Amino acid sequence: MIKADCPDCGVVRLRTGDLTVRVNTDDGSGAYCFRCASCGTAVSHEANESVRDLLGLAGVRVEEWHWPAELEERPVGPALTTDDLLDFHLALRDDAWPDRLAEVAEG
């Protein structure tokens, strides 16, 4: 049994199969995650390398993940302005906004 904190229920007892350790291989950060059996809340807590290693040795599943490649992409075209954002906000009030957006995109 592993004890962890649920923000709603306090300390809860979990089996190794109830948790997942997630490690970002790009920056080395990590967390352990679980769904509280009492209230159903999805919980995630930061975990340093020693905590992640300990949980992994105990049999908790470890998942590696990477930042999305899109973070490295640089957009082309003019920068978004405050006026652009306000225009977009106003356009969303109109039920025909998907059609108008498609017209602009084709433009």
Backbone as a ProteinNet text record, in pm:
[ID]
protein_1_A
[PRIMARY]
MIKADCPDCGVVRLRTGDLTVRVNTDDGSGAYCFRCASCGTAVSHEANESVRDLLGLAGVRVEEWHWPAELEERPVGPALTTDDLLDFHLALRDDAWPDRLAEVAEG
[TERTIARY]
82	0	86.5	40.6	110.2	13.6	62.5	-19.4	7.4	-99.6	-88.6	-196.9	-183.3	-279.2	-376.7	-504.5	-610	-647.9	-658.6	-691.7	-829.5	-918.5	-1052.7	-1067.8	-1001	-1020.6	-907.1	-794.5	-678.7	-598.1	-539.1	-452.8	-538	-499.3	-567.4	-464.1	-510.4	-422.9	-447	-336.7	-344.4	-259.6	-298.5	-215	-126.7	-22.5	69.9	-2.3	-103	-177.5	-268.5	-287.9	-374.1	-300.7	-167.2	-85.8	-14	23.4	111.2	214.4	339.9	446.1	467.9	467.1	490.6	618	708.4	838	852.5	881.7	909.6	1057.3	1083.6	1222.4	1294.8	1223.5	1288.2	1351.6	1282.7	1337.6	1357.6	1323	1345.6	1242.2	1141.3	1038.7	948.2	878	790.1	683.8	589.5	477.7	422.9	348.6	270.3	123.9	43.5	-96.9	-184.6	-304.4	-402.2	-540.6	-640.5	-778.5	-821.6	-866.9	-906.5	-1025.5	-1010.2	-1117.1	-1238.8	-1217.8	-1328.7	-1414.4	-1349.1	-1426	-1416	-1324.6	-1311.5	-1227.1	-1168.8	-1087.4	-958.3	-922.1	-793.4	-688.2	-584.7	-484.2	-347.3	-268.6	-131.3	-43.2	66.1	161.7	300	371.6	509.4	589.3	685.9	768.7	912.1	1005.3	1146.4	1194.1	1316.2	1369	1370.6	1406.7	1413.4	1274.9	1173.2	1036.1	990.4	1019.2	980.6	1049.6	1178.3	1251.9	1194.2	1163.2	1107.8	973.1	887.6	758.1	775.2	868.6	895.3	943.2	1033.6	1081.8	971	871.6	757.9	659.6	678.3	591.4	491.9	502.5	413.2	455.5	357.7	384.4	447.7	553.3	622	600.2	549.8	528.3	621.8	688	770.5	692.5	712.8	647.1	740.4	708.5	789	699.9	761.3	688.4	647.6	532.9	490.6	588.1	611.3	703.5	658.4	528.7	475.7	535.1	585.7	646.9	772.5	834.6	955.1	924.6	800.7	763.7	748.4	782.2	765.2	656.5	553.6	443.5	488.7	421.2	447.5	329.8	354.7	248.6	259.6	171	176.4	138	188.8	157.8	11.9	-48.2	-184.5	-187.3	-280.8	-292.4	-412.9	-422.7	-538.4	-665.2	-657.9	-774.2	-817.7	-720.1	-753.7	-829.6	-782.8	-845.8	-987.6	-1005.8	-1140	-1233.7	-1182.4	-1263.4	-1305.9	-1213.7	-1244.3	-1350.5	-1335.9	-1433.6	-1573.1	-1581.4	-1710.2	-1764.7	-1677.2	-1721.4	-1782.5	-1733.4	-1785.5	-1927.6	-1973.4	-2110.9	-2211.6	-2166	-2251.7	-2256.9	-2377.9	-2392.5	-2326	-2302	-2240.1	-2087.5	-2028.9	-1884.5	-1803.2	-1846.7	-1763	-1750	-1860.4	-1856.5	-1767	-1779.2	-1696.7	-1548.8	-1518.8	-1379.9	-1324.2	-1406	-1362.5	-1333.3	-1416.2	-1393.5	-1260.3	-1233.5	-1108.7	-988.4	-1001.2	-892.6	-862.3	-964.4	-945.8	-886.1	-918	-886.4	-759
-118.9	0	125.4	224.5	353	459.9	547.1	657.8	780.6	850.2	973.6	1069	1194.8	1297.1	1330.9	1323.3	1373.5	1510.9	1612.2	1745.8	1753.2	1660.2	1662.1	1567.5	1452.4	1348.4	1337	1399.4	1384.9	1262.5	1197.7	1082.2	963.5	903.6	785.1	675	551	435.6	381.6	358.4	314.1	189.6	109.2	-1.7	48.7	-23.2	21.5	38.3	-42.8	-31.5	89.2	157.5	275.9	403.1	396.2	515.3	501.6	614.2	620.6	729.3	699.2	799.3	849.1	979.7	1039.9	1121.4	1096.3	1163.5	1233.7	1362.4	1439.3	1420.1	1353.5	1324.3	1446.3	1553.5	1675.1	1756.5	1767.6	1850.5	1774.7	1645.8	1564.9	1581	1664.1	1681.3	1559.3	1542.8	1427.6	1445.7	1353.6	1357.4	1217	1197.2	1074.2	1114.8	1030.5	1063	946.3	977.7	874.9	936.1	850.6	894.7	845.3	936.8	902.3	806.3	693.8	593.7	642.7	736.2	785	888.1	989.2	1099.2	1108	1032.9	1032.8	1145	1229.1	1340.2	1288.5	1344.1	1313.9	1397.7	1331.8	1398	1380.3	1486.1	1481.1	1559.6	1498.3	1563.7	1559.1	1671.1	1670.6	1568.2	1506.3	1405.9	1420.2	1432.7	1440.8	1302.2	1297	1173.1	1058.7	1087.3	979.9	923.2	1008.1	959.7	876.8	923.7	848.9	713.5	711.7	584.9	488.9	539.5	456	396.8	479.9	430.5	328.2	354.6	259.2	125.3	128.1	4.4	-70.4	2.8	-59.9	-123	-97	-157.1	-63.9	65.4	163	181.3	183.7	202.1	339	343	467.3	496.7	615.6	660.5	776.3	771.5	884.1	963.4	1095.4	1179.9	1293.6	1357.2	1467.5	1589.7	1707	1827.4	1814.9	1869.2	1862	1936.2	1880.6	1941.1	2081.6	2108.3	2239.2	2352.6	2322.8	2427.5	2484.3	2407.4	2453.2	2527.8	2518.5	2584	2734	2807.8	2952.5	2988.3	3058.7	3093.1	3190.2	3180.7	3274.4	3370.8	3487	3585.3	3692.9	3788.8	3899.7	3854.1	3924.5	3893.6	3926.1	3850	3873.9	4000.9	4089.8	4214.7	4209.2	4306.3	4317	4336	4416.1	4437.2	4306.1	4225	4095.2	4009	4008.7	3928.7	3977.3	4107.7	4163.4	4132.6	4143.8	4110.1	3963.3	3876.9	3734.9	3708.8	3774.2	3760.3	3802.5	3914.1	3961.8	3867.1	3813.1	3720.1	3594	3550.5	3429.2	3446.2	3570.4	3595.4	3562.3	3562.4	3536.9	3385.5	3329.7	3186	3140.9	3234.5	3200.3	3210	3216.7	3236.5	3126.4	2999.5	2900.3	2928.7	2974.6	3006.2	3127.1	3230.1	3350.3	3318	3232.8	3193.8	3117.4	3028.8	2954.3	3046.8	3149.9	3247	3319.6	3360.6	3431.9	3340.4	3215.4	3119.6	3091.3	3088.5	3064.8	3185.8	3305.5	3434.9	3455.2
0	0	0	-72.2	-81.4	-32.8	51.4	100.1	13.5	-22.2	-99.8	-53.1	-90	-48.1	-159.9	-128.6	-216.2	-161.9	-247.6	-196.6	-130.5	-164.4	-106.4	12.2	6.4	108.2	208.8	181.9	269.5	230.3	328.2	301.9	257.3	143.6	91.8	72.3	75.9	55.6	-85.1	-155.4	-294.3	-315	-413.6	-458.2	-571.2	-602.9	-707.9	-841.7	-867.7	-992.8	-1000.2	-887.4	-884.4	-924.5	-930	-957.6	-1090.7	-1145.6	-1261.9	-1235.4	-1266.1	-1259.8	-1401.9	-1420.8	-1553.5	-1547.7	-1643.9	-1648.6	-1783	-1777.6	-1898.9	-1932	-2043.5	-2080	-2135.3	-2164.6	-2215	-2103.6	-1990.2	-1882.1	-1750.5	-1747.2	-1628.4	-1519.1	-1541.3	-1438.7	-1435.6	-1324.7	-1315.2	-1209.8	-1212.3	-1119.5	-1103.7	-995.6	-985.2	-987	-1049.3	-1072.7	-1030	-984.1	-949.8	-946.5	-950.1	-931.7	-794.3	-710.9	-575.3	-579	-511.8	-509	-429.5	-337.9	-254.9	-326	-387.2	-445.7	-597.9	-658.5	-803.8	-860.9	-775.5	-822.6	-886	-1001.3	-1062.8	-990.9	-938.9	-857.2	-921	-918.9	-968.3	-872.3	-832.1	-743.1	-807.3	-801.5	-849.2	-771	-840.2	-773.3	-822.6	-728.2	-768	-810.4	-859.2	-915.9	-814.6	-689.4	-589.9	-559.7	-553.6	-531.2	-650.4	-770.9	-891.3	-895.1	-861.2	-860	-757.7	-639.4	-534	-575.8	-634.5	-680.9	-793	-884	-991.5	-937.5	-839.2	-777.7	-705.9	-656.4	-587.7	-685.4	-815.8	-916.7	-981.4	-952.4	-1015.4	-1161.4	-1250.6	-1394	-1417.8	-1498.8	-1531.7	-1679.8	-1709.1	-1846.9	-1875.4	-1990.5	-2034.6	-2137.8	-2137.4	-2235.8	-2274.8	-2387.2	-2441.7	-2460.9	-2457.2	-2494.1	-2640.4	-2678.9	-2819.3	-2909.9	-3027.5	-3124.2	-3163.8	-3153.7	-3192.5	-3109.9	-2992.1	-2910.2	-2974.2	-3062.1	-3129.9	-3260	-3305.6	-3431.1	-3411.1	-3510.1	-3508.6	-3607.6	-3561.1	-3651.1	-3759.7	-3873.4	-3981.6	-3989.7	-4043.2	-4057.2	-3950.7	-3958.6	-3862.9	-3722.4	-3625.1	-3485.2	-3456.2	-3366.9	-3322.9	-3238.8	-3269.5	-3194.4	-3101.2	-3014.3	-2925.5	-3006.9	-3112.3	-3199.3	-3264.7	-3307.6	-3366.4	-3265.9	-3143.4	-3039.3	-3010.4	-3003.1	-2981.2	-3097.7	-3220.4	-3337.5	-3334.1	-3295.9	-3287.2	-3180.1	-3066.6	-2958.4	-3006	-3075.4	-3126.4	-3232.5	-3314.9	-3419.5	-3359.6	-3245	-3181.8	-3130	-3116.9	-3072.9	-3183.1	-3306.8	-3422.7	-3447.5	-3464.2	-3487.9	-3618.7	-3707.4	-3835.8	-3830.3	-3710.8	-3700.4	-3768.5	-3768.3	-3837.1	-3986.9	-4048.8	-4191.4	-4218.2	-4133	-4150.2	-4131.6	-4034.4	-4010.1	-4129.2	-4186.6	-4304.7	-4422.9	-4437.7	-4545.3	-4526.5	-4404.5	-4375.7	-4398.4	-4357.5	-4371.9	-4518.9	-4601.4	-4744.6	-4813.3	-4759.2	-4811.4	-4873
[MASK]
+++++++++++++++++++++++++++++++++++++++++++++++++++++++++++++++++++++++++++++++++++++++++++++++++++++++++++

